[in-house]
Amino acid sequence: MLNKQTKIVVIGGGTGSFVLLSGLKQYPVDLTAIVPVTDDGGSTGRLRDEFGFLPVGDMRQCLAALASENGILRQLLLYRFNKGAGLKGHNLGNLILTSLEDLVGSEPEAIEVAAKIFKLKGKVLPISSQLVKLAASYSTGKTIISEHKIETHKLKVGETIKKLYTVPKAVTNPKATKAIKQADLIILAAGDLYNSIIANLVISGTKKAINQSKAKIVYVINLMTLNSQTHHFTAKKHLSEIEKYLEKEVDHILINNQPIPDIYLKAYKKLDEFPVKDDLKRDIRVIRKHLLADSSYQKPKSDSLKRSLLRHDSDKLASAIIELI
């Protein structure tokens, strides 16, 4: 039965968690978002280097998603400066969180203060309190240390990430561990397979907490491949990587079966990225639904090469999750 005591933990980062949390907050459940601490690119990376704090980008996305007011407060958290010496490229939400960290002394405390300011319908927790770099070892023998460099490294033909880890090793935030152990449902959100999802699983203590939890595990399959991480990965390959790092099987697999319009396929093809092929036909854990956003994203221009043009629909995705409960 769905009630305010039903505890749902969403593990992920960036847009994938933002979309899912935006839908789930409409239901009477106890929500906790757990995010990685390895982001070192863009505005987040600049602030991380200058202040030495944990990265705030994924935190800010989740704060915006869970803010009780969907208008100007959310816009403030997501606002990005496009001019101004020193400000161009920075996100206002990142600056707010960095300021709060400087005032109160730590990111977990800063998030708690932000939760009160923005009246969150849930909690946001970093997977660890340690400042670490994400590292990837590739099938070609290459090693890259930097989440941003992993994200921008275009895979060669046949090249794959063989192992993901952090430098140095890190342990889980006790509050994140507690939330996972007490959860009724754990959702691995859509998003960058390695940088957003597995980046949480390689933190020491995460797998143990998940294995000790009685929660059912739901994995939301991505809509498109990513040429820097999951080039030509099928749904089965995405799933096998998740279960390799979890060291256990997930209970439910949620995947979109709504046709993707040609205008998006053409835009992604220019990036050498394609729809994730559903090759899980005989897996009884799979739930297939129409999950594409209809009007909450802007159609790409004919020459658009921007990534993440396509989105899951927040309401459709949340409804499918709630049906499981």
N, C-alpha and C positions, 0 to 999 in steps of 0.2 A: 504494500500500500504506500502511495506517495504522501509524504508529510514533511513538515519542517525539520524533522529529525533525520530524514533520509540524507545521508552524507555522500556527496559526489566530489571526487577529486579529479581535476583535469590536469594532465601532465603534458606540457608542450611549450610553445613560445610563438611570438609573432602573430601573424594574421590568423593562423589556424585556431589558436586558442581564443583570440578575440571574437571570431565569428561564432564559435561554439558557446562561449560564455554569454555573449549578447543574447542568445536564444534561451539558454538554460535559466538565466536570472529571472525570467518571467514566471517560473514555476516555484512552488513553495518547498524548496529544498535547501540544504546546507551546502553551499558551494565553496570549494577551495581550489585555487589555481596554483600550480607548482611550476616554476619556470627555471630555465637554465641560467648559469652565471658565467657563460663563456663568450658572450658577444663582445667583439672588439673592433667593430667597424662603424663607419659613419659618425653621427652625433654621439652615440653611446661610446664608441671607441675613443673619441677625442676627450670626452669627459672622464672616462676611465683612466686615460694616460695622464691627464692634468691633475686629477684629484686623488687618484689611487683608490677609488671606491669600487664596489661591485657594479657591474653594468646595469643600467636602468631601463634599457629599451623594451625588453619583454615585460618587465614590471609595469611600465607605463601603458602598454597595450592592454594588459589585463585590468588595470585600474580603470581605464576608459571603458572597457566592456562592462565592468561590474558597477560603474557609477550609477546611482539611482536615477539621475536625471540624464536623459539622452540628448539634450540640446547643447547649450553653450558650454557647460562643464566638460562634456566629452570633446567638443571642438577645441577647447583650450588644451586639453591633454594631448591631442593629436596634432595641434597646430605646428607647422614647420616654417621657420623664417627663410624667405627666399632672397633676402638682401640684408645689408648691414655688416660692416666690418666686424669680424669675430662672431657674428650671430648667424650668418648665412649657413644653412644646412642643419642648424641645431633645431631640435624639437623642444617646444615649450614644456611639455610634460617631463622630458628628461632633465631640463634645467630645474624645474620645481622639485623633483625627487633628489637631485644632487644637492640642492640648497637645503632640503630637509635632512639629508644625511649629514651635511656639515653642521647643522644646528643640533641634532640629537645624537650624533656620534656613530650610527650604524645604519645599514640599509634596512634590516628587519624592523627596527624602531621607526625609521622614516616611513616605511610602508604602513605601519600601524597608525601613524599620525595622518598620513594621506587618506587612509581608509575612513577616518573620522571626518576629515574635511570634505571628501567627496561622497560620504554616506554610502559606502559600498554595500552591495547585496551579496556579500561573500568575503573571502579572505584571499590574499595573494602572498605566497611564500617563495623565497629563493630556495632552490634545492640544496644549496650549501652557503655557508657564510665566508668561504675562502675564495680569494682572488686567484683564479687559475686560467690557463690557456687551454684551448681545445687542440688536440693533435690527431692526425690521421696518417696511418701507414697504408700505402697503396700496393697493389699487385705488381707494379713496375719496380718496386723497391724504393720509391720516393717517400719521404716523410715531410709533412707540412704541419707547422705549429702556428696556428692562428685560425680562429673561426672564420674571419673575413677572407683570409687567403684560401681556405678550404671552399668557401662559398663561390669564390671567383675563379677557381682552378677548373678549367674545362677539361673533362676527361678525354683521354685518347681512346682510340678504338680498343675495346677489350679491357681497359683499365677500370679497376674498381677499388673502393676503400675496403681494405682487409681488416683493419683494426682501428677503433676509435678509443681515445683515452684522454686524460687531462695531465697537464704539466704545471705544477706538481700534482700528485694524487690528492684527492679531497674527500672529505666525509660529509654526510648529509646533515643538513640543518635539523636539529632535534624536533622542531615544530613541524617540519615537513614529514619526518619519519612518523610522528604521532598521527598526523592527518591521514597518511597512507594506511597505517595499521587500523585505524578506526573507520575507514571508508566502507560504504556499502557498494559503491560502484567506482571503479577507476577507469578513466577514459584517456587513451593515448590519442591526442588530437591530430588532425591533419597538419601538415607543415613540413619543413625540411626534415627528411628522415633522420639524418645524422646530426645536423646542427641544432635542431629544435627538440627532437624526441629522444634519440639515443644519447644525446649530450647529458640528459638527466639520468639515464640508466647506468652510465659509466661512473657516476659518483658513488664511492664506497658506502654501502648501506642501503641504497635505493632498492636493489634487487631483493635483499633480505627482508626489507620492510614489506615489499609487495608480496613476497612469498608467505610472510607471516599474516598478512591481511586475509580476511574472509571475503573480501570484495570480489565481485565478478569484474573481469577486465574486458573493455570494449576498445577495439582499434578502428579508427576512422581512416580509410585508405585515401591517399591523395588523388586529386583529379588528374594531374599532369605529372610527367617525369621532370627531372631537373638535371640539366646537362653537366652540372658540377658534382652531382652526388648519385643520382639514380638514373643515369643514362640508359634508356631502353629497359628499365626494370618493369616487370609485370607485377600484378597484385601479389602473386605468390612469392616473388622475390622480396617485395617490401615486407610481407608477413614473416618470411624466414629470417630476415635480418632483425626484426623486432624480437622474435622469439629466441634468436641466438643470444641476444644481450639480456633478455628477461630470464632466460634459462627455464622457461615454462611456456605452455600454450595459452593464448588468449581465449576468452570464452565466446566472444561475439566479434564479428567483422562487419563493419558497415561500409557499403560501397555504392557509389552512384551508378545508376543504369539509365540515366536520362541522356539522350544524344546531345553532343556538344556542337553548337552552331559552327558552320564553316568559317565565319569571320574570325573566331577565336583560334580554330585549328590552323588557319593560315598565319596568324600573328605568332603563335607558338612555334610553328614549323621554322620560321625565320631564326628562332633561337635554338633550333635543333632539339625541341622538346615536344612530347606527344602525349595523348591520353594514356593513362595507366590501363593496360589491357587486363580485363577480368578473366583470369585463367583458374578461378577457384570454383568451377562449376559443380564439383562433387563434394564440396566442403559444406557440411550442414550448419556450420556456425555462421555462414554468410547471410546478411540481410541486405537485399537490394532495393533501393528506392530512388525516386526522382529527387535529387538533392541540390540541383543547380539553382543559384540565385537568379531570379527573373529580372528584377529591376533595381537591385541594390548595388549594382556595379555599372560602370560606364563602358559602353561598347568601344572597342579599340578603333582608332582611325586606320585607314588602309595601310599606312606606313608605320604603324605603331610597333615598337619592339620592346615595350615595357613588360617586365615579368609580372606575374600574379594578376593578370587581367581577369582571370576566372575565379569565382568564389563558390563555396557551398552557401546555401541559404540558411541563415541563422535559425529561422523558425522551423523549417523542414528538418534540419539536422537535430535540433533540440527535441522536436516531437518524436522523431524516430528513437532517440535515446530514452525519452520518458516512457515510451511504449514497452521498452525492455524492463523497466522497473515495475 
